[in-house]
Each structure stands twice: as C-alpha cells, then as structure tokens.
Amino acid sequence: MKINHQLENSTNRFGARVGETRWEVNRDAVMEYYQEMMDHPDRLVGLFNALEPDYGDDGKIGGYRVNTERGEADFFADVGLRQGDVVRRVNSLHMTSQKRAEYFIGEFVKGGLGAVVLDIERDGRPEKLVYLVK
C-alpha cells in the first residue's frame, strides 16, 4: 500500500500524522482543547451531538457515527475522523454508551492513556486509527 507522504507528515494543533492511520498526539495540546470545551459548554454539546448513536439490527447502540455538521468539524478532521465514520471500539472497548466515551476522556485527563486505538467503520470497511500520546 502506498502512503500519501503529504498526509503522512502533516501536523496540526494536536500533533503530527506519522503514517496513513497513525498520529503522535501532544497531550498538552489535547488538554488545552479539553479546557476550551470546559470553558465553552455550547461547543462541548456540539462535540457530543456530533457523535450520533449507530443502532444495530438488534436496536442496541453499536457505535457512534461522526456527523461533523453538528459540531467541532475541525477537531474531527485534525484527528483523522471523517463525516460518516462510525467509532465501534476505543482501546478494544465497544462504544455502546456515552458513559464509555466519558470513561476514556476521564482516563486521558488523569494521564492514564499512553495510546488510543479507535476501531472505526469507514465506507463500510473496518479501519484502525492509532494515536500515541506524548
């Protein structure tokens, strides 16, 4: 598979993309963004609203679909998520409720995560996005 080197070496406010599906994330920069969200509850609501429950045939939540039109489109682009992506698992934990997402946010804030692995569905195919926290 050929990697687009322009994308491979791109940087943004959160860190650097070091591969097609890999990032090195600056923890301090993410914490600054987190504080922005805490200081602007309307943006925080937009961020959570942009993650819409994706229901399976059984009627249960099987992940969260990214809808960048509902909020924080720049954040999602910076972390490599696109409109319509479905986040299925974070660090192997199935995303079946908002509480699970909040758990990972809490762990990040406490400094308990050195890496985050998102299992997503993009265009009907599974992908894995890896973020090394530095």
C-alpha positions in Angstrom: 0.0 0.0 0.0 1.4 3.4 -1.0 1.2 6.1 1.7 0.5 9.7 0.7 3.6 11.4 2.1 1.9 14.7 2.1 -0.6 13.4 4.6 1.9 11.2 6.4 4.0 14.3 7.5 1.1 16.7 8.2 0.9 18.5 11.6 -1.9 20.3 13.3 -2.6 21.7 16.8 -2.8 18.3 18.4 0.4 16.8 16.9 1.6 15.0 13.8 0.3 12.4 11.5 3.2 9.9 11.2 1.5 7.3 8.9 -1.7 6.7 7.0 -3.6 5.8 10.2 -1.1 6.8 12.9 -0.6 10.0 14.9 1.7 11.3 17.6 -0.5 13.4 19.8 0.7 16.1 22.1 -1.0 15.5 25.5 -0.7 19.2 26.5 -2.4 20.4 23.2 -5.3 18.0 23.8 -5.6 19.1 27.3 -5.8 22.7 26.1 -8.6 21.7 23.8 -10.3 19.9 26.6 -10.1 23.1 28.7 -11.6 25.1 25.8 -14.5 22.6 25.8 -15.0 23.0 29.6 -15.0 26.8 29.2 -17.5 26.8 26.4 -20.3 24.3 27.2 -22.1 25.1 23.9 -19.1 23.7 22.0 -18.9 20.7 24.3 -22.6 20.0 23.5 -21.8 20.3 19.8 -18.9 17.8 20.1 -21.1 15.2 21.8 -24.0 15.9 19.4 -21.7 15.2 16.5 -21.3 11.6 17.7 -24.7 10.1 16.9 -25.7 6.6 18.1 -25.4 4.0 15.4 -28.0 1.3 16.1 -27.6 -2.3 15.1 -30.4 -4.6 13.8 -31.0 -5.6 17.4 -31.9 -2.0 18.3 -28.8 -1.6 20.5 -26.0 1.0 20.1 -23.2 -0.5 18.1 -21.0 2.6 17.9 -21.2 6.3 17.2 -21.4 7.9 13.8 -19.5 11.1 13.2 -21.7 14.0 11.9 -19.3 16.9 11.5 -22.3 19.2 10.6 -23.4 19.1 14.2 -20.2 20.5 15.7 -16.4 20.6 16.0 -15.6 19.7 12.4 -12.1 20.9 12.7 -11.4 18.7 15.7 -12.6 15.6 13.9 -10.6 16.5 10.8 -7.5 17.0 12.9 -7.8 13.6 14.5 -8.5 11.8 11.2 -12.2 11.2 11.5 -14.5 11.9 8.6 -18.2 12.6 8.1 -20.0 9.2 8.4 -17.2 7.3 10.1 -18.6 5.0 12.9 -16.5 4.6 16.0 -17.0 1.0 17.0 -14.4 0.5 19.7 -11.9 2.5 21.7 -8.9 0.5 23.1 -10.9 -2.7 22.4 -13.9 -1.5 24.5 -17.2 -1.4 22.4 -18.7 2.0 22.3 -22.2 1.2 23.4 -22.9 4.2 25.6 -21.9 7.8 26.2 -20.6 6.7 29.6 -17.9 4.6 27.9 -16.7 7.6 26.0 -16.7 9.7 29.1 -14.6 7.0 30.9 -11.9 7.3 28.2 -12.0 11.1 28.5 -11.5 10.8 32.2 -8.6 8.4 31.8 -6.9 10.7 29.4 -7.3 13.7 31.7 -5.8 11.7 34.5 -2.8 10.8 32.3 -3.8 7.2 32.2 -3.6 6.6 28.5 -0.3 6.3 26.5 -2.1 5.3 23.4 -5.6 5.3 22.0 -6.7 2.9 19.3 -10.0 3.6 17.5 -11.7 0.8 15.6 -13.9 2.5 13.1 -16.0 1.7 10.1 -15.3 3.9 7.1 -17.3 3.5 3.9 -18.5 0.1 5.1 -14.9 -1.2 5.8 -13.2 -1.6 9.2 -10.1 0.6 9.9 -7.9 1.1 12.9 -6.6 4.6 13.9 -3.7 4.7 16.3 -2.8 7.7 18.5 0.4 7.7 20.5 0.2 10.2 23.4 3.4 12.1 24.1 
